[in-house]
Amino acid sequence: MSVYDTKIAGLTGVNDLLNSIKGSVTLVVNVASKCGLTPQYTALEALQKEFAAQGFTVLGVPCNQFGAQEPGSASEIETFCSTNYGVTFPMSEKIEVNGAGRHALYQTLTQVTDDEGHSGDIRWNFEKFLVSRDGEVVSRFKPQATPDSAEVMAAIKAQLAK
């Protein structure tokens, strides 16, 4: 099954967010507004601007499961992201990425291993997954891997070249 067939609402009311970006190369990132890694929003937005015309998008997925670092409402999250980081990429509704309430999107994503062989539970905010145009999860990056790191950039460029 394609990741793009999974139903998830947008932060601002889009009912089927993944369907609206189907066919894109997508970097899915669980995000939080009050995390030490929150400044990664700057690089995520830079990726969005650099590669959007080639069929790429970032998808921010707010989650409050790590140190309660995303406590805000949808409106508060949207305002924080646009005001502080100029975020233009799509954002989903706030979800759970681990545990019994894990959203179906993350049931699929967490099956993939990163370069250290880790699969399963998300370890912290800003873990990243690269999804191909056809909805296959092709890469997983640990939270500390910055969006503009050589490994993330190479993986994105390889998918865009296909």
C-alpha positions as CSV (number, residue, x, y, z in Angstrom):
1,M,0.0,0.0,0.0
2,S,1.2,3.5,-0.8
3,V,1.8,5.9,2.1
4,Y,-0.3,8.4,0.2
5,D,-3.4,6.2,0.6
6,T,-3.3,6.7,4.4
7,K,-5.9,9.1,5.7
8,I,-4.6,12.0,7.8
9,A,-6.2,15.4,8.3
10,G,-4.3,18.6,7.8
11,L,-3.6,21.0,10.6
12,T,-6.0,23.6,9.1
13,G,-8.9,21.3,8.1
14,V,-7.8,19.5,4.8
15,N,-9.5,16.1,5.2
16,D,-7.1,13.9,3.2
17,L,-3.7,15.6,3.3
18,L,-1.6,12.8,2.0
19,N,-3.8,12.4,-1.1
20,S,-3.3,16.1,-1.8
21,I,0.5,15.6,-2.1
22,K,0.3,12.1,-3.8
23,G,3.0,11.8,-6.5
24,S,5.5,14.1,-4.7
25,V,8.7,13.0,-3.1
26,T,7.9,13.7,0.5
27,L,10.0,14.2,3.6
28,V,7.8,13.3,6.6
29,V,9.0,14.8,9.9
30,N,7.4,14.6,13.4
31,V,7.7,18.1,14.6
32,A,7.5,20.0,17.9
33,S,7.5,23.7,18.7
34,K,9.4,23.6,22.1
35,C,12.2,21.2,21.3
36,G,15.9,21.8,21.1
37,L,15.7,20.6,17.5
38,T,12.9,23.0,16.6
39,P,15.3,25.3,14.6
40,Q,15.4,22.5,12.0
41,Y,12.2,24.2,10.7
42,T,14.5,26.7,9.0
43,A,16.3,24.0,6.9
44,L,13.0,22.1,6.3
45,E,11.5,25.3,4.8
46,A,14.7,25.9,2.8
47,L,14.3,22.3,1.3
48,Q,10.6,23.1,0.5
49,K,11.6,26.2,-1.4
50,E,14.5,24.7,-3.2
51,F,12.8,21.5,-4.4
52,A,9.1,22.2,-4.6
53,A,9.2,22.9,-8.3
54,Q,10.6,19.5,-8.9
55,G,7.8,17.7,-7.1
56,F,9.0,17.7,-3.5
57,T,7.3,18.6,-0.3
58,V,8.0,18.4,3.4
59,L,5.2,17.2,5.6
60,G,5.3,18.3,9.2
61,V,3.5,16.0,11.6
62,P,3.0,17.7,15.1
63,C,3.4,15.3,18.0
64,N,3.3,15.9,21.7
65,Q,4.7,12.6,22.9
66,F,8.2,13.7,23.6
67,G,8.6,15.8,26.7
68,A,5.2,17.5,26.0
69,Q,7.1,19.7,23.5
70,E,4.1,20.3,21.2
71,P,1.3,21.3,23.6
72,G,-0.5,23.9,21.4
73,S,-3.8,23.8,19.5
74,A,-3.8,23.6,15.7
75,S,-4.1,27.3,15.5
76,E,-1.2,27.9,18.0
77,I,1.0,25.5,16.1
78,E,0.2,27.1,12.7
79,T,0.9,30.6,14.1
80,F,4.2,29.5,15.7
81,C,5.4,27.9,12.5
82,S,4.5,30.7,10.2
83,T,5.6,33.5,12.4
84,N,8.9,32.1,13.6
85,Y,10.0,30.0,10.6
86,G,7.9,31.1,7.6
87,V,6.7,27.6,7.1
88,T,4.8,27.1,3.9
89,F,4.9,23.3,3.7
90,P,1.8,21.2,4.7
91,M,1.3,20.3,8.3
92,S,-0.9,17.5,9.5
93,E,-3.2,17.3,12.5
94,K,-1.4,16.5,15.8
95,I,-1.1,12.8,16.2
96,E,0.6,10.0,18.2
97,V,3.6,8.4,16.5
98,N,4.3,5.7,19.2
99,G,2.2,3.4,21.4
100,A,-1.3,2.1,21.3
101,G,-2.6,5.3,19.7
102,R,0.0,5.3,16.9
103,H,-1.5,6.8,13.8
104,A,-1.7,4.5,10.7
105,L,0.9,6.6,8.9
106,Y,3.5,5.9,11.5
107,Q,2.5,2.2,11.7
108,T,3.9,2.1,8.1
109,L,6.8,4.5,8.5
110,T,8.3,2.9,11.7
111,Q,8.8,-0.5,9.8
112,V,11.7,1.1,8.0
113,T,15.3,1.0,9.4
114,D,17.7,4.0,9.6
115,D,21.4,3.8,8.8
116,E,22.1,2.5,12.3
117,G,19.6,-0.4,11.9
118,H,16.9,1.2,14.1
119,S,13.3,0.5,13.3
120,G,10.2,0.6,15.4
121,D,9.4,3.4,17.8
122,I,10.2,7.0,17.0
123,R,13.0,8.1,19.3
124,W,12.4,11.9,19.5
125,N,11.0,14.9,17.7
126,F,12.3,15.6,14.1
127,E,12.8,12.0,13.0
128,K,12.6,12.0,9.2
129,F,11.3,9.6,6.6
130,L,11.7,10.0,2.8
131,V,8.8,8.7,0.7
132,S,9.1,8.2,-3.0
133,R,6.6,9.5,-5.6
134,D,4.8,6.1,-5.6
135,G,4.4,6.1,-1.8
136,E,7.2,3.8,-0.8
137,V,9.2,4.7,2.3
138,V,12.8,4.7,1.0
139,S,14.9,6.3,3.9
140,R,14.7,7.0,7.6
141,F,16.9,9.5,9.3
142,K,17.5,10.0,13.0
143,P,16.3,13.2,14.7
144,Q,19.8,14.8,14.8
145,A,20.3,14.4,11.1
146,T,19.7,17.9,9.9
147,P,17.4,18.4,6.8
148,D,20.4,19.9,4.9
149,S,22.9,17.2,5.8
150,A,24.7,15.5,3.0
151,E,22.9,12.2,3.6
152,V,19.4,13.7,3.6
153,M,20.1,15.9,0.6
154,A,21.6,13.0,-1.4
155,A,18.5,10.8,-0.7
156,I,16.1,13.6,-1.8
157,K,18.1,14.3,-5.0
158,A,18.2,10.6,-5.9
159,Q,14.4,10.3,-5.5
160,L,13.8,13.5,-7.5
161,A,16.0,12.2,-10.3
162,K,13.8,9.1,-10.8
